[in-house]
């Protein structure tokens, strides 16, 4: 008997006008797209003001992301909607500003630092396990649990405070309000507007972003004072705030640090929560894999040592496959700075180059059984070919997510620890429907029954 396929949103049928497409896109990025994108190497989309080209061909992706990344900076159109919260964070900047930011940030996430932050990650994972164990016998919305766990990891590793801290808790709850008010598209995404023109953000979106930034400002101010007093803990915030740009000797200003913490929280919390939520659902959908993950964790006899992560190879493959099927960031957009020639088509300057992990990871001409959950593929030939050329849950090239290694350790640890002693099961009639706004989430949440093993 063929195993059921994981949930996938229904693709758009037929052609639609720009107005209709914009409406569909705001409701859900994924179901707004036609099915042909799962097999096309490139697709063109025209608006009255610019052209977009969705690119799936591995050779073109390599050109854009790895060989000539500076010729394809991040597009300001989609990122406009995130500026009230993220300011000039490393996620939105380009050119020399971005290079300077990465020179300061990257050392905090090097291999040795990941080992240093692991005890804080372990403590957050144990806390998440305790919270889930308290729900045994209940049906739980696990996306909320995953969000709580991921936020706890961020606050413990970044500022050495648990999610229960007053400011940390306030940021977490305010961010959830921001998510509900924040559309992925802003007017500037479709109209050629100069920088000085107002962007017409929703009043509640701007207010929520300001409250988050004010709270983060309190944390960074407190840490700056602790650094001056010589009492600051040796965590990621201290490392980033004291690292000098090797070329200029400068450190981040207080305002710049607020920008960076905002993106650490968005990227490190929102994306990790998305991946963990879908990972738990897939384990409920495929109980035989869940049993394997549980046994591996039990056999590993985890005690909180970083070296133990090497024992969780099967769970790592499960998490890789989760990220393939449900990449947290479904689409990324770059912009051409000069005329290009892609697949015998002229691509004008100012065109939007859309890179879609969602479609790339499920591409029918690249992956075998692209919609199937098959963790074993990561031990075969696909891991060498597709995994290198058509797998980018954290982007690729120089702009690969700084915290990619961090996220892989966090996801595998949480999944293993949560399923070691507990079991998750599907709830009849409540299978999730994926949709994407900021990240790939479930339309009405992911509801699972929790039981003791």
N, C-alpha and C positions, 0 to 999 in steps of 0.2 A: 504494500500500500504506500502510495506517495505521500510524503510528509506535507502538511499544509504550508503555504508560503506566509512569511511575515506580512503584516498589513502594509499596504502601499496605497497612497491616494490615487483616485481615478484621474486620469489625464483629461485635459480639456478637449472637447470635440469641436471640430470645425474652426473656421476663421472668425475672429472677432475684431471690432473696431478698437482704436486706441483707448477710447473712453471705457469700453467694456473690459478691456484688458487691465486697465488701471484699477478698476473696481475689483476684478477677480484677484489681482496681485495683492491688493491691500487685505483681502480676506484670507488668502493663503498663497504663498509663492509657488508651491509645488503643483497644486491642482490647476493653477492658471496656465501651465505649460502644456503644449501638445505632446502626444505620445512619440512623435517622430524624433524628439530630442534624445530618446534612449537608444537610437541607432545612427543618428547623424554625426558626421565628423565636424560639421560647422553649420550654423543656421543664422540667417540674417533677419533682423527685426528693425523696421523703419518707423520713425516718428517724424513729425514735421520739423523737428529741431536737431536731431542727431540720429545716427545709426548704431545699432547694437549687433554684435556678432557673438553668439554663444559658441565656444570652442571646446570640442571634445577630443580632437586628434592629438595623441600623445606628443608628436613632433612639434606641433604648434604650442602646446602647453610648455614644452621644454624651452622653446624660444622666448615665450612671454615671462615665465617664472624663473628660469635658470640661466639662460644664455644672455638675455638682454633685459634684465628686470628694470633697470633705470630708464629704459625707453618706454616702459609701460607702467607709469606710476598709478597708485590707487586713485580711482575716480572719486571726485568730490560729490557726484550726484547722489549716490546712495548714502554716503557717509554724512550728508547734510543733516539727515534726521537724527543723528547721534551726537551732534556737536553740543547741544545744551548740557549733556552729561559729560562727554569725553573731552571737550575742549580741543587742545592740540596734543592729544596723547599720541603715543607711538603707533597706535592702530590707524590713525587718520593722516599722519604727516607723510611727506615725501621728501626726496632730495637730501640736502645737507642737514636739514633739521632732523629728519628721520635717522640719518647715519649717526649724528651726535647722540640722539636718544638711545640707539641700540648700543653704542660704545659704552654707555653708562649702565644700561640695564642688563646686557648679556652676561657680564661676570657673575651676577647674582644667581643665575640659573645654570652655571656650569656644573659638571658632574659631581665635584666635591661638595658643592653647596646643596645639591639634592640630597646627598647623604646626611648633611647637617640638619636639614629640615624634616627628615623622616620621622623623628620622634614626635613632632607636633602633628604630622599627618596620621601617625599611628594612634595618637590620643583622640583625634577627631573621629577616626574610624571606629574605635572602641565605643565612643559616645554614641555614634550612629547605630552600632549594633545593639547597644542597651535600649535605645529608643524603639528600635524595631522589635526587639524581644518583648517589650511592654505591650505590643499590639498582637501577640499570639492569640489566635482564635477570632481575629477581626479582619474585616475587609478594609484595606488601607489604600489611599491615593499616594502612590510611591513617588510621583514626580515632586510632590511637596517635600516628602522625606529626603529625596535626593538633593533638592535645592538646599535644604537645611544642612545636610551633611557637607555639601560642597562649599557652602558659605563658611561653615565651621573650619574646614581645612584652610581656606584662604585667610581667615582672621588669625588662626593659630600660627600659620607659617609666616604670614606677613607682619603681624603686630604682636604675636605672642599672647593673644587674648582669645578666650572661647566665645562662641556665638552668644552665650548668655550675658556677656558684658553689655552694659546699657547702650553704649554707642554702637557696638557691633550689631546688637539686636535691632536697634533703630534703623541702621543702614539696610539690613536684610529686609525688614518689613517695608521700608520706603521703596526699596528697589522693586519689590513685587508690585507695588502701586504704579511705579514708573512703567513696568512692562505692560500693564493693562492699558495705559494711556498712550503708549508710544507706537505710532504707525511706522513701518519700515520705509514708507515713501513720504516724502515731503514735496511741496510744490516745486522746489528747486531741482528735484530729480528729473522733471520733465521739461522745465522751462529754462532757457539760457539767461540766468539772473546774475548780475554782477554782485560782488561780495558785499557792497554797501547796502543792498536792498534787504528789507525785512523778510524773514523766512516763514512767517505766519505759523509758528509752532502753536499747538494747542496750549491754552493757559495752564491747564493742569499738568501737562508734560513739562513745561518750563519750571513750574513751581516745584514739582517733584524732583527734577534734576538739581535745582538749587538747594533743596533740603539735603539731598544726598551729598552734594559737594561741600556743603557747610559741615556736615557730620564728619566727612573724610578730612576736611580741614582741621577739625578739632584733634583728630588722631595724629595727623602729621605735625601739628604744632606741638602736641605733647611729646612726640618722639624727638622733634628737633631740640626741645629743651632738655630731654633726657640725654641726648647725644652731647650737648654742651656741658651737662653736669657729670658726664662719665658714667651714667647709670643705665644706659640703653642696653637692652638684650641684643644678642648677636643673631638677629633674624633677618628676613629678606628686606624689611623696611629700612633697618639700620644699614645694611649692606648697600642698598640702592642710594640712600640719602647721603652716604659718606664716600661713594665712589666718584672719583674725579674723571672727567673726560681726559683720556691719555694725550689728546692733541692740544687741548686748551687749558686743562687744569681746573675747569669749572665743574661745579656740582649742580644738581637741579635746584631751582628756586622753589619756594613754598608753593607757588601757583602751579608750577610744572609738576611737582610731586603729586598734587591733587589730581591732575590730569592722568598721571600714570597709575595711581592707585585705583582710579575709576575704571580704567581699562583692565587692570589686573582683576578687579572684582567682577566686571562684566565677562571677560574671557575665561577667568579661572573658576567662576561660580556658575554662570549660565550654561556654558558649554559642557562642563563636567557633569552638571545636573542632568542635562539632556541625555548624555551618553549613559550615565548610570541608570536613569529611569528606563531607557530602552533595553539596556542590558538585563535588568531584572525581569522585564516583560518577556524577553526572548528565553530566559531561563525557565519561566513559567510555561512558555509555549512548547519548549523542548525539554521535558523533565529528565530525559536520559543525559543530556549535557549538564543539566543542573546537578544531577547526582555525581557526575565526574568532577565538576568544579568543587563540590562539597568534599568529596573524598580527597582530592588533591590538597585542599586547605587543611583537612584533618591530618593527613600524612605529613604535611610540612611542619606541623606542630609550631605554629607561628608564635613568637614571643616578642616581636617588635624590633628585630634586628634587620637592618637594610639588606644584608646579604641573603636573607630568606626569600626575597623577591625572585631570585633566580630559580626557586623551586616551583613557582606558579606559572609554568610554561603553558599548560593547557588553558588556564584562565586568561592568560595573555592573548592566546589565539581567539578565544571567545570574545574578548574585548575588542580586538582588531576587527573581527567580523561584525561586531555591533557598530563600530565606527564606519565600516564600509556601507552597511545597510542604512544607517541613520547618522550620517555626518552632521555634527551639531550645527555647523555653518553651511547651509546648503548651496550658497552662491557667493562668489566674490567678483568684484568688478575692477578692471584696470582700464586705462585710457591711452589711446595712441598719441604720441607726441610728434609723429611724422607720418607721411604716407607709407602704407604697408601693402604687401601683396600676399594674401593668404588663400591658398587653394585656388589659384588663378582668378581671384577676385581682388579688385582694388579696395583697400580699406582706408578711408580718408583720415586725415589728422582730426583728433577730437572724437573719434569713434569709441564706443564703449565695448570693451572685450570682456564678456561674461564667462567666468570659469565656474562650472557647476559640479562640485563634488557629488551632489545628489545624482545627477545623470551620468557622470563619469564612472562612479562606483557601481552603477547598474547597467552599464553600456552593453548592449547585446552583441556587439562585435569585438568586445574585449574580454569579458568575463564568461566563464562557463556557469550556467544556471545563475544568471546575475541576480535574480530576485530571491534565491534560496539562501537559507542560513546554513553555511557549511564551514565551520571553524577549521576543519581539516585541510581546507585549501591553503592555509598558511604554513603547512608543512610540505607543500608540493611545489610544482613548477610555477604555479601562479604567483606564489610569494616572491619569486625571483623576477618575473617579467611584469605582470600586472601590478604587483606591489611596488615596483620601482617606477613604472611609467604611468600608472592610472589610479593611484591611490594617494589622496592628499587631504586627509581629515584636518590637518593643521596647516594647510597651504604647502608651499615647497619653495626651494631656492633661498636666496638671502632673506626673504620676508617670511620664512617659515615661522610659526608661532614660537616665541622664546620659551614658553612653558610647555612645549610638546612633550619633552621627557618627563616633566613633572606630572602632566596629565595622565600619561600612560601608567606611571607608578601608582598614582592616586586611584585611577579607575580599577586597576587590577586588584589593588589592596582592598578597596571597599567591597567590590563584588565578591572576592574570596571570603572576607571576614563576615559579611552579612549572610552568606549562604553556607558557611561552615556548619552552623548549628540550627539554622532556620530553613524553612522551605517556603517558596512562593508558588501560588497556584492561580490560574486564570479564573475569572468570575464570568459565568455564563451570561451572554448578552451584553458584556461590557468590554469587548475588545477595542483597543484604542484605534483612532484614525489619525495618522500623522498629518501635521500641517506645520507650516513654517512662517514665522514672523521674524523675530530676532534670531531664533534658533529653531531646530526641528523639535517640536513638542507634540503631545497628543491633544486633540481637539477638546475632549472633555476629561482629560487626565488619564492616568494609567492606574486602574483599580485591580489589586491583587489580594488574595487571601493569604494570611500569614499563619504558619503552623510550626510547631517544634519538630525537629528531626528525631 
